[in-house]
Amino acid sequence: MATALLALMALIALRRRSSAAIPLVWLFLAVGLLDTVNAIIQSMRFSVFTHGLGVNWVIVTMYVPALLVSSALIFIQLRRPSRSAA
């Protein structure tokens, strides 16, 4: 929930061209990645994948990889030099 709230705040700040927009995106990215990595570690620790996941397999096979890829793309975009500096 914290990641979702930070994402919404970052989107609003970006839309309004606020000076807090980029720091909010960094914060969203850090909190989201920490939560995702923790979830992966905990699921491996408790051998979640040896149990029947039911419909939750969608989260494991589609959502988590998409989340990691989108986080990497956001990170790459944030690391690019700004257009105004070029």
Buried (B, 14 or more C-beta within 10 A) or exposed (E): EEBEEBBEBBBEBBEEEBEBBBEBBBBBBBBBBEEBEEBBEEBEEEEBEEEEBEEEEEEBEEEBEEBBEEBEEBBEEEEEEEEEEE
